[in-house]
Amino acid sequence: MALAGVLFQAVTRNPLAEPRILGVSAGASFGVVLAIAVFGVSTLAGYVWFGIAGALFAGMLAFAVANRTREGASPVTLTLVGAALDAGLGAIVYALLSIDARTFEEYRFWVVGGLTGRDVGSAWPVRCCRSCWPGCCWPRSPPGAWTRSPSATTWHAGWATGSPWSGWPPAAGECC
């Protein structure tokens, strides 16, 4: 990921360049929504290929439009074109999602993620991550981290009785 970010910033000559600013993220979303709404794609592989195609389309469109200006594809021009492309494709995506409930449900499931309706082969990376890296479990509060205040109206961190983070993170088997 870091290498991709460095390449993105080097090619655009912009230290702040990232996929959202240049419209590439909106292009990927547009590709997935188009695949679901128009072509009826409902597989993860289909989402990935249409997402890649949409991202490539948006990136090439941003560079093509930026090159047509007087300054050429300067960092500022690329950023402005990318922001406009992000807004335009985002509007199309949300319009398509608001029209068709099935498309919205499929897209929501893809964006949020989940293992419902997936086979065991899809679940093993998640299980492996949760078993081997306890950091995956950190959103759960450690034991004793939150205690009821005497007024019983607010919650506060329980630092008075020692650190609630002792023994945290849990061992690999405890979080799953």
MDTraj code that builds the backbone (N, CA, C; nanometers):
import mdtraj as md
import numpy as np

residues = "MET ALA LEU ALA GLY VAL LEU PHE GLN ALA VAL THR ARG ASN PRO LEU ALA GLU PRO ARG ILE LEU GLY VAL SER ALA GLY ALA SER PHE GLY VAL VAL LEU ALA ILE ALA VAL PHE GLY VAL SER THR LEU ALA GLY TYR VAL TRP PHE GLY ILE ALA GLY ALA LEU PHE ALA GLY MET LEU ALA PHE ALA VAL ALA ASN ARG THR ARG GLU GLY ALA SER PRO VAL THR LEU THR LEU VAL GLY ALA ALA LEU ASP ALA GLY LEU GLY ALA ILE VAL TYR ALA LEU LEU SER ILE ASP ALA ARG THR PHE GLU GLU TYR ARG PHE TRP VAL VAL GLY GLY LEU THR GLY ARG ASP VAL GLY SER ALA TRP PRO VAL ARG CYS CYS ARG SER CYS TRP PRO GLY CYS CYS TRP PRO ARG SER PRO PRO GLY ALA TRP THR ARG SER PRO SER ALA THR THR TRP HIS ALA GLY TRP ALA THR GLY SER PRO TRP SER GLY TRP PRO PRO ALA ALA GLY GLU CYS CYS".split()
xyz = np.array([
    [0.0822, -0.1188, 0.0000],
    [0.0000, 0.0000, 0.0000],
    [0.0871, 0.1259, 0.0000],
    [0.1928, 0.1238, 0.0779],
    [0.2805, 0.2400, 0.0842],
    [0.3467, 0.2640, -0.0502],
    [0.3896, 0.1566, -0.1153],
    [0.4522, 0.1703, -0.2468],
    [0.3536, 0.2271, -0.3485],
    [0.2298, 0.1811, -0.3435],
    [0.1271, 0.2339, -0.4336],
    [0.1049, 0.3832, -0.4080],
    [0.1019, 0.4234, -0.2816],
    [0.0848, 0.5650, -0.2491],
    [0.2010, 0.6493, -0.2978],
    [0.3235, 0.5987, -0.2810],
    [0.4413, 0.6730, -0.3274],
    [0.4392, 0.6858, -0.4794],
    [0.4036, 0.5783, -0.5490],
    [0.3953, 0.5844, -0.6952],
    [0.2865, 0.6824, -0.7404],
    [0.1743, 0.6801, -0.6729],
    [0.0645, 0.7718, -0.7045],
    [0.1115, 0.9161, -0.6913],
    [0.1817, 0.9451, -0.5826],
    [0.2287, 1.0810, -0.5593],
    [0.3407, 1.1200, -0.6557],
    [0.4262, 1.0252, -0.6944],
    [0.5345, 1.0551, -0.7874],
    [0.4818, 1.0803, -0.9283],
    [0.3884, 0.9994, -0.9732],
    [0.3341, 1.0154, -1.1080],
    [0.2592, 1.1478, -1.1211],
    [0.1861, 1.1856, -1.0184],
    [0.1083, 1.3101, -1.0253],
    [0.1893, 1.4326, -0.9825],
    [0.3102, 1.4118, -0.9299],
    [0.3954, 1.5205, -0.8801],
    [0.3226, 1.6020, -0.7732],
    [0.2476, 1.5338, -0.6883],
    [0.1682, 1.5998, -0.5849],
    [0.1834, 1.5200, -0.4556],
    [0.2442, 1.5771, -0.3517],
    [0.2635, 1.5029, -0.2273],
    [0.1332, 1.4735, -0.1526],
    [0.0238, 1.5381, -0.1916],
    [-0.1048, 1.5143, -0.1268],
    [-0.1960, 1.4236, -0.2087],
    [-0.1464, 1.3728, -0.3200],
    [-0.2304, 1.2911, -0.4084],
    [-0.2708, 1.1621, -0.3395],
    [-0.3957, 1.1286, -0.3531],
    [-0.4510, 1.0026, -0.3040],
    [-0.5739, 0.9711, -0.3884],
    [-0.6189, 0.8462, -0.3885],
    [-0.7263, 0.8057, -0.4799],
    [-0.8546, 0.8870, -0.4684],
    [-0.8892, 0.9317, -0.3516],
    [-1.0130, 1.0089, -0.3346],
    [-1.0024, 1.1448, -0.4028],
    [-0.8894, 1.2108, -0.3866],
    [-0.8717, 1.3444, -0.4446],
    [-0.8705, 1.3392, -0.5966],
    [-0.8157, 1.2332, -0.6538],
    [-0.8055, 1.2264, -0.7995],
    [-0.9242, 1.1565, -0.8652],
    [-1.0254, 1.1198, -0.7894],
    [-1.1457, 1.0611, -0.8462],
    [-1.1392, 0.9113, -0.8703],
    [-1.0289, 0.8482, -0.8368],
    [-1.0121, 0.7051, -0.8631],
    [-1.1044, 0.6222, -0.7744],
    [-1.1208, 0.6597, -0.6502],
    [-1.2110, 0.5861, -0.5604],
    [-1.3552, 0.5932, -0.6091],
    [-1.3976, 0.7109, -0.6524],
    [-1.5336, 0.7251, -0.7049],
    [-1.5496, 0.6450, -0.8337],
    [-1.4432, 0.6365, -0.9135],
    [-1.4481, 0.5564, -1.0345],
    [-1.4653, 0.4090, -1.0039],
    [-1.3960, 0.3606, -0.9012],
    [-1.4109, 0.2206, -0.8609],
    [-1.5523, 0.1937, -0.8107],
    [-1.6065, 0.2838, -0.7303],
    [-1.7440, 0.2683, -0.6823],
    [-1.8420, 0.2712, -0.7985],
    [-1.8186, 0.3608, -0.8930],
    [-1.9040, 0.3690, -1.0101],
    [-1.9014, 0.2377, -1.0890],
    [-1.7828, 0.1795, -1.1042],
    [-1.7716, 0.0526, -1.1753],
    [-1.8494, -0.0583, -1.1077],
    [-1.8416, -0.0657, -0.9756],
    [-1.9126, -0.1704, -0.9018],
    [-2.0636, -0.1489, -0.9092],
    [-2.1083, -0.0261, -0.8902],
    [-2.2520, 0.0016, -0.8959],
    [-2.3057, -0.0249, -1.0366],
    [-2.2305, 0.0119, -1.1382],
    [-2.2710, -0.0159, -1.2752],
    [-2.2795, -0.1666, -1.2990],
    [-2.1841, -0.2409, -1.2464],
    [-2.1858, -0.3873, -1.2619],
    [-2.3094, -0.4480, -1.1975],
    [-2.3456, -0.3979, -1.0800],
    [-2.4618, -0.4526, -1.0091],
    [-2.5917, -0.4099, -1.0776],
    [-2.6032, -0.2811, -1.1073],
    [-2.7297, -0.2278, -1.1591],
    [-2.7562, -0.2670, -1.3042],
    [-2.6551, -0.2616, -1.3882],
    [-2.6760, -0.2828, -1.5310],
    [-2.6507, -0.4271, -1.5729],
    [-2.5413, -0.4850, -1.5229],
    [-2.5017, -0.6181, -1.5685],
    [-2.5424, -0.7299, -1.4737],
    [-2.5963, -0.6986, -1.3578],
    [-2.6428, -0.8003, -1.2634],
    [-2.5330, -0.8826, -1.1995],
    [-2.4133, -0.8289, -1.1906],
    [-2.3016, -0.9005, -1.1299],
    [-2.3264, -0.9141, -0.9802],
    [-2.3004, -1.0331, -0.9265],
    [-2.3206, -1.0528, -0.7824],
    [-2.2094, -1.1357, -0.7201],
    [-2.0948, -1.1445, -0.7861],
    [-1.9823, -1.2196, -0.7309],
    [-1.8701, -1.1241, -0.6928],
    [-1.7900, -1.1659, -0.5969],
    [-1.6780, -1.0844, -0.5521],
    [-1.5798, -1.0605, -0.6661],
    [-1.5537, -1.1623, -0.7468],
    [-1.4617, -1.1470, -0.8599],
    [-1.5151, -1.0434, -0.9590],
    [-1.6439, -1.0453, -0.9834],
    [-1.7029, -0.9461, -1.0730],
    [-1.6908, -0.8057, -1.0180],
    [-1.7139, -0.7896, -0.8875],
    [-1.6999, -0.6584, -0.8250],
    [-1.5578, -0.6067, -0.8411],
    [-1.4602, -0.6951, -0.8182],
    [-1.3201, -0.6538, -0.8240],
    [-1.2844, -0.6063, -0.9648],
    [-1.3201, -0.6839, -1.0660],
    [-1.2840, -0.6463, -1.2033],
    [-1.3548, -0.5187, -1.2476],
    [-1.4806, -0.5035, -1.2154],
    [-1.5509, -0.3806, -1.2521],
    [-1.4966, -0.2624, -1.1712],
    [-1.4579, -0.2858, -1.0463],
    [-1.3981, -0.1793, -0.9663],
    [-1.2656, -0.1327, -1.0235],
    [-1.1833, -0.2276, -1.0651],
    [-1.0548, -0.1924, -1.1276],
    [-1.0775, -0.1167, -1.2574],
    [-1.1722, -0.1649, -1.3375],
    [-1.2015, -0.0969, -1.4648],
    [-1.2527, 0.0454, -1.4401],
    [-1.3400, 0.0627, -1.3409],
    [-1.3905, 0.1963, -1.3087],
    [-1.2813, 0.2884, -1.2585],
    [-1.1898, 0.2351, -1.1777],
    [-1.0788, 0.3154, -1.1273],
    [-0.9860, 0.3569, -1.2412],
    [-0.9567, 0.2643, -1.3318],
    [-0.8727, 0.2980, -1.4472],
    [-0.9405, 0.4024, -1.5359],
    [-1.0694, 0.3848, -1.5586],
    [-1.1459, 0.4818, -1.6385],
    [-1.1377, 0.6210, -1.5755],
    [-1.1606, 0.6302, -1.4460],
    [-1.1588, 0.7603, -1.3786],
    [-1.0197, 0.8219, -1.3808],
    [-0.9173, 0.7407, -1.3572],
    [-0.7807, 0.7927, -1.3596],
    [-0.7413, 0.8439, -1.4970],
    [-0.7745, 0.7666, -1.6010],
    [-0.7411, 0.8101, -1.7378],
    [-0.8207, 0.9340, -1.7769],
    [-0.9473, 0.9391, -1.7352],
    [-1.0293, 1.0563, -1.7652],
    [-0.9744, 1.1807, -1.6962],
    [-0.9317, 1.1660, -1.5714],
    [-0.8745, 1.2796, -1.4987],
    [-0.7485, 1.3306, -1.5681],
    [-0.6604, 1.2402, -1.6082],
    [-0.5389, 1.2826, -1.6773],
    [-0.5699, 1.3426, -1.8139],
    [-0.6655, 1.2844, -1.8866],
    [-0.7004, 1.3356, -2.0192],
    [-0.7576, 1.4770, -2.0105],
    [-0.8469, 1.5011, -1.9166],
    [-0.9063, 1.6342, -1.9017],
    [-0.8008, 1.7336, -1.8536],
    [-0.7165, 1.6923, -1.7586],
    [-0.6129, 1.7824, -1.7075],
    [-0.5116, 1.8175, -1.8157],
    [-0.4816, 1.7258, -1.9052],
    [-0.3861, 1.7534, -2.0135],
    [-0.4389, 1.8541, -2.1144],
    [-0.5679, 1.8714, -2.1234],
    [-0.6272, 1.9625, -2.2215],
    [-0.6234, 2.1086, -2.1745],
    [-0.5799, 2.1345, -2.0521],
    [-0.5737, 2.2720, -2.0030],
    [-0.4439, 2.3385, -2.0505],
    [-0.4342, 2.4695, -2.0321],
    [-0.3131, 2.5431, -2.0730],
    [-0.1891, 2.4945, -1.9993],
    [-0.2038, 2.4655, -1.8706],
    [-0.0886, 2.4259, -1.7896],
    [-0.0542, 2.2782, -1.8056],
    [-0.1406, 2.2036, -1.8702],
    [-0.1189, 2.0593, -1.8805],
    [-0.1594, 1.9919, -1.7498],
    [-0.1104, 1.8733, -1.7305],
    [-0.1480, 1.7951, -1.6121],
    [-0.0620, 1.8343, -1.4924],
    [-0.0750, 1.9584, -1.4487],
    [-0.0019, 2.0037, -1.3303],
    [-0.0684, 1.9469, -1.2051],
    [0.0018, 1.9454, -1.0930],
    [-0.0590, 1.8923, -0.9700],
    [-0.1893, 1.9619, -0.9317],
    [-0.1943, 2.0936, -0.9493],
    [-0.3158, 2.1673, -0.9133],
    [-0.4300, 2.1307, -1.0079],
    [-0.4008, 2.1239, -1.1367],
    [-0.5045, 2.0891, -1.2342],
    [-0.5562, 1.9476, -1.2103],
    [-0.4654, 1.8541, -1.1855],
    [-0.5076, 1.7163, -1.1580],
    [-0.5964, 1.7102, -1.0343],
    [-0.5614, 1.7862, -0.9322],
    [-0.6405, 1.7862, -0.8099],
    [-0.7800, 1.8431, -0.8355],
    [-0.7878, 1.9527, -0.9085],
    [-0.9183, 2.0141, -0.9374],
    [-1.0042, 1.9231, -1.0259],
    [-0.9442, 1.8665, -1.1286],
    [-1.0185, 1.7758, -1.2164],
    [-1.0618, 1.6527, -1.1385],
    [-0.9718, 1.5992, -1.0556],
    [-1.0058, 1.4814, -0.9760],
    [-1.1175, 1.5077, -0.8771],
    [-1.1157, 1.6244, -0.8145],
    [-1.2227, 1.6582, -0.7203],
    [-1.3570, 1.6708, -0.7927],
    [-1.3547, 1.7313, -0.9119],
    [-1.4785, 1.7429, -0.9892],
    [-1.5263, 1.6052, -1.0347],
    [-1.4341, 1.5217, -1.0761],
    [-1.4689, 1.3864, -1.1181],
    [-1.5242, 1.3055, -1.0007],
    [-1.4634, 1.3223, -0.8850],
    [-1.5119, 1.2541, -0.7647],
    [-1.6552, 1.2959, -0.7325],
    [-1.6819, 1.4246, -0.7416],
    [-1.8171, 1.4733, -0.7130],
    [-1.9173, 1.4239, -0.8174],
    [-1.8787, 1.4290, -0.9436],
    [-1.9697, 1.3861, -1.0499],
    [-1.9997, 1.2372, -1.0454],
    [-1.8963, 1.1550, -1.0348],
    [-1.9187, 1.0105, -1.0280],
    [-1.9897, 0.9717, -0.8989],
    [-1.9575, 1.0421, -0.7905],
    [-2.0273, 1.0154, -0.6641],
    [-2.1758, 1.0435, -0.6748],
    [-2.2110, 1.1507, -0.7448],
    [-2.3531, 1.1831, -0.7643],
    [-2.4234, 1.0757, -0.8463],
    [-2.3557, 1.0255, -0.9500],
    [-2.4145, 0.9185, -1.0315],
    [-2.4320, 0.7920, -0.9494],
    [-2.3307, 0.7585, -0.8695],
    [-2.3388, 0.6391, -0.7838],
    [-2.4572, 0.6502, -0.6897],
    [-2.4700, 0.7627, -0.6202],
    [-2.5795, 0.7782, -0.5243],
    [-2.7155, 0.7839, -0.5925],
    [-2.7201, 0.8376, -0.7136],
    [-2.8460, 0.8379, -0.7884],
    [-2.8870, 0.6944, -0.8227],
    [-2.7920, 0.6142, -0.8717],
    [-2.8228, 0.4748, -0.9035],
    [-2.8626, 0.3961, -0.7788],
    [-2.7962, 0.4237, -0.6676],
    [-2.8282, 0.3528, -0.5432],
    [-2.9650, 0.3917, -0.4897],
    [-3.0059, 0.5157, -0.5106],
    [-3.1359, 0.5584, -0.4579],
    [-3.2521, 0.5119, -0.5449],
    [-3.2242, 0.4747, -0.6689],
    [-3.3296, 0.4295, -0.7593],
    [-3.3649, 0.2830, -0.7386],
    [-3.2637, 0.1985, -0.7159],
    [-3.2843, 0.0541, -0.7122],
    [-3.2451, -0.0026, -0.5763],
    [-3.3408, -0.0604, -0.5049],
    [-3.3160, -0.1147, -0.3711],
    [-3.2217, -0.2352, -0.3763],
    [-3.2338, -0.3195, -0.4784],
    [-3.1471, -0.4373, -0.4882],
    [-3.0017, -0.3945, -0.5078],
    [-2.9808, -0.2954, -0.5933],
    [-2.8456, -0.2439, -0.6150],
    [-2.7899, -0.1864, -0.4853],
    [-2.8721, -0.1139, -0.4129],
    [-2.8281, -0.0570, -0.2858],
    [-2.7869, -0.1665, -0.1875],
    [-2.8670, -0.2717, -0.1757],
    [-2.8356, -0.3807, -0.0820],
    [-2.7067, -0.4523, -0.1209],
    [-2.6897, -0.4812, -0.2490],
    [-2.5679, -0.5480, -0.2957],
    [-2.4455, -0.4593, -0.2712],
    [-2.4567, -0.3326, -0.3058],
    [-2.3451, -0.2395, -0.2890],
    [-2.3119, -0.2206, -0.1411],
    [-2.4141, -0.2069, -0.0600],
    [-2.3924, -0.1910, 0.0845],
    [-2.3196, -0.3116, 0.1412],
    [-2.3608, -0.4302, 0.0996],
    [-2.2952, -0.5518, 0.1471],
    [-2.1494, -0.5539, 0.1029],
    [-2.1225, -0.5078, -0.0190],
    [-1.9851, -0.5061, -0.0690],
    [-1.9004, -0.4031, 0.0056],
    [-1.9547, -0.2850, 0.0302],
    [-1.8788, -0.1790, 0.0959],
    [-1.8549, -0.2099, 0.2431],
    [-1.9587, -0.2529, 0.3133],
    [-1.9463, -0.2793, 0.4560],
    [-1.8747, -0.4111, 0.4809],
    [-1.9012, -0.5088, 0.3976],
    [-1.8384, -0.6389, 0.4119],
    [-1.9206, -0.7316, 0.4991],
    [-1.8840, -0.8552, 0.4981],
    [-1.9513, -0.9562, 0.5762],
    [-1.9276, -1.0932, 0.5164],
    [-1.9550, -1.1942, 0.5938],
    [-1.9340, -1.3306, 0.5479],
    [-2.0643, -1.4063, 0.5271],
    [-2.1777, -1.3383, 0.5389],
    [-2.3064, -1.4032, 0.5195],
    [-2.3174, -1.4528, 0.3762],
    [-2.3510, -1.5789, 0.3611],
    [-2.3672, -1.6369, 0.2289],
    [-2.2361, -1.6716, 0.1604],
    [-2.1254, -1.6611, 0.2300],
    [-1.9944, -1.6932, 0.1719],
    [-1.9534, -1.8334, 0.2136],
    [-1.8657, -1.8943, 0.1357],
    [-1.8180, -2.0280, 0.1704],
    [-1.7006, -2.0177, 0.2674],
    [-1.6532, -2.1321, 0.3148],
    [-1.5450, -2.1372, 0.4132],
    [-1.4171, -2.0785, 0.3559],
    [-1.3958, -2.0950, 0.2277],
    [-1.2760, -2.0407, 0.1645],
    [-1.2675, -1.8895, 0.1758],
    [-1.3800, -1.8223, 0.1814],
    [-1.3806, -1.6767, 0.1951],
    [-1.3521, -1.6337, 0.3381],
    [-1.3786, -1.7198, 0.4341],
    [-1.3677, -1.6815, 0.5750],
    [-1.2303, -1.7077, 0.6340],
    [-1.1489, -1.7940, 0.5743],
    [-1.0229, -1.8295, 0.6396],
    [-0.9281, -1.7122, 0.6598],
    [-0.9153, -1.6134, 0.5691],
    [-0.8234, -1.5025, 0.5993],
    [-0.8660, -1.4231, 0.7222],
    [-0.9960, -1.4056, 0.7407],
    [-1.0453, -1.3310, 0.8560],
    [-1.0156, -1.4084, 0.9835],
    [-1.0436, -1.5356, 0.9845],
    [-1.0190, -1.6183, 1.1028],
    [-0.8708, -1.6235, 1.1350],
    [-0.7889, -1.6355, 1.0328],
    [-0.6448, -1.6401, 1.0539],
    [-0.5966, -1.5091, 1.1144],
    [-0.6441, -1.3977, 1.0638],
    [-0.6051, -1.2669, 1.1156],
    [-0.6452, -1.2531, 1.2619],
    [-0.7676, -1.2909, 1.2930],
    [-0.8158, -1.2771, 1.4308],
    [-0.7414, -1.3714, 1.5252],
    [-0.6990, -1.4859, 1.4757],
    [-0.6299, -1.5822, 1.5615],
    [-0.4836, -1.5470, 1.5805],
    [-0.4209, -1.4946, 1.4772],
    [-0.2775, -1.4699, 1.4819],
    [-0.2409, -1.3297, 1.5268],
    [-0.3320, -1.2352, 1.5114],
    [-0.3000, -1.0973, 1.5440],
    [-0.4062, -1.0403, 1.6364],
    [-0.3781, -1.0354, 1.7651],
    [-0.4784, -0.9876, 1.8607],
    [-0.5226, -0.8443, 1.8368],
    [-0.4469, -0.7654, 1.7632],
    [-0.4859, -0.6279, 1.7348],
    [-0.6195, -0.6183, 1.6640],
    [-0.6605, -0.7264, 1.5982],
    [-0.7910, -0.7259, 1.5317],
    [-0.9036, -0.7136, 1.6333],
    [-0.8768, -0.7432, 1.7570],
    [-0.9817, -0.7462, 1.8584],
    [-0.9855, -0.6174, 1.9394],
    [-0.9012, -0.5212, 1.9117],
    [-0.8935, -0.4019, 1.9938],
    [-1.0192, -0.3189, 2.0010],
    [-1.1114, -0.3216, 1.9067],
    [-1.2323, -0.2406, 1.9250],
    [-1.3113, -0.2795, 2.0491],
    [-1.2961, -0.4032, 2.0995],
    [-1.3633, -0.4430, 2.2216],
    [-1.2904, -0.3788, 2.3394],
    [-1.3616, -0.3260, 2.4361],
    [-1.2997, -0.2594, 2.5509],
    [-1.2301, -0.3610, 2.6399],
    [-1.1136, -0.3246, 2.6959],
    [-1.0455, -0.4147, 2.7873],
    [-1.1223, -0.4260, 2.9189],
    [-1.1014, -0.5333, 2.9928],
    [-1.1736, -0.5501, 3.1192],
    [-1.1470, -0.4343, 3.2145],
    [-1.2502, -0.3772, 3.2692],
    [-1.2366, -0.2708, 3.3682],
    [-1.2071, -0.1343, 3.3100],
    [-1.2096, -0.1201, 3.1791],
    [-1.1749, 0.0091, 3.1199],
    [-1.2814, 0.1138, 3.1471],
    [-1.4061, 0.0740, 3.1619],
    [-1.5134, 0.1688, 3.1847],
    [-1.5893, 0.1293, 3.3102],
    [-1.6079, 0.2250, 3.3977],
    [-1.6821, 0.1988, 3.5206],
    [-1.7903, 0.3048, 3.5352],
    [-1.8909, 0.2699, 3.6128],
    [-2.0019, 0.3623, 3.6343],
    [-1.9586, 0.4686, 3.7344],
    [-1.9896, 0.5940, 3.7065],
    [-1.9532, 0.7005, 3.7999],
    [-2.0486, 0.6974, 3.9198],
    [-2.0077, 0.7563, 4.0320],
    [-2.0948, 0.7569, 4.1499],
    [-2.2297, 0.8231, 4.1247],
    [-2.2353, 0.9196, 4.0347],
    [-2.3628, 0.9857, 4.0103],
    [-2.4545, 0.9013, 3.9222],
    [-2.4024, 0.7943, 3.8648],
    [-2.4789, 0.7009, 3.7807],
    [-2.5401, 0.7686, 3.6583],
    [-2.4820, 0.8808, 3.6175],
    [-2.5359, 0.9471, 3.4988],
    [-2.4350, 0.9499, 3.3853],
    [-2.3075, 0.9339, 3.4145],
    [-2.2066, 0.9392, 3.3090],
    [-2.1090, 0.8239, 3.3251],
    [-2.0389, 0.7941, 3.2212],
    [-1.9349, 0.6913, 3.2241],
    [-1.7999, 0.7608, 3.2257],
    [-1.7020, 0.7023, 3.2921],
    [-1.5679, 0.7593, 3.2898],
    [-1.4662, 0.6456, 3.2872],
    [-1.3474, 0.6789, 3.2388],
    [-1.2416, 0.5777, 3.2337],
    [-1.1974, 0.5452, 3.3755],
    [-1.1765, 0.4186, 3.4030],
    [-1.1441, 0.3758, 3.5392],
    [-0.9962, 0.3715, 3.5669],
    [-0.9298, 0.4854, 3.5611],
    [-0.7861, 0.4888, 3.5836],
    [-0.7511, 0.4963, 3.7324],
    [-0.8452, 0.5238, 3.8206],
    [-0.8143, 0.5436, 3.9630],
    [-0.7642, 0.4149, 4.0285],
    [-0.8094, 0.3017, 3.9848],
    [-0.7716, 0.1763, 4.0486],
    [-0.6562, 0.1077, 3.9777],
    [-0.5763, 0.1812, 3.9027],
    [-0.4666, 0.1212, 3.8271],
    [-0.5036, 0.1154, 3.6797],
    [-0.4099, 0.0799, 3.6014],
    [-0.4313, 0.0802, 3.4571],
    [-0.5225, -0.0335, 3.4129],
    [-0.6325, 0.0001, 3.3461],
    [-0.7201, -0.1043, 3.2945],
    [-0.6589, -0.1759, 3.1755],
    [-0.5448, -0.1274, 3.1263],
    [-0.4832, -0.1866, 3.0085],
    [-0.3837, -0.2965, 3.0449],
    [-0.3685, -0.3258, 3.1738],
    [-0.2770, -0.4338, 3.2093],
    [-0.3308, -0.5645, 3.1548],
    [-0.2458, -0.6431, 3.0948],
    [-0.2885, -0.7666, 3.0336],
    [-0.3589, -0.7471, 2.9013],
    [-0.3482, -0.6296, 2.8451],
    [-0.4137, -0.5988, 2.7175],
    [-0.3071, -0.5782, 2.6128],
    [-0.3152, -0.6235, 2.4933],
    [-0.4255, -0.6936, 2.4311],
    [-0.4367, -0.8378, 2.4799],
    [-0.5512, -0.8995, 2.4601],
    [-0.5702, -1.0369, 2.5048],
    [-0.4859, -1.1331, 2.4229],
    [-0.4664, -1.2510, 2.4753],
    [-0.3951, -1.3543, 2.4007],
    [-0.4764, -1.3898, 2.2768],
    [-0.4110, -1.4522, 2.1811],
    [-0.4738, -1.4778, 2.0518],
    [-0.6045, -1.5561, 2.0637],
    [-0.6119, -1.6538, 2.1511],
    [-0.7320, -1.7347, 2.1615],
    [-0.8461, -1.6687, 2.2366],
    [-0.8174, -1.5624, 2.3143],
    [-0.9205, -1.5020, 2.3979],
    [-1.0176, -1.4137, 2.3213],
    [-0.9793, -1.3630, 2.2066],
    [-1.0654, -1.2670, 2.1390],
    [-1.1639, -1.3308, 2.0432],
    [-1.1475, -1.4514, 2.0113],
    [-1.2307, -1.5100, 1.9061],
    [-1.3453, -1.5918, 1.9588],
])
top = md.Topology()
chain = top.add_chain()
for i, resn in enumerate(residues, 1):
    res = top.add_residue(resn, chain, resSeq=i)
    for name in ("N", "CA", "C"):
        top.add_atom(name, md.element.get_by_symbol(name[0]), res)
traj = md.Trajectory(xyz[None], top)
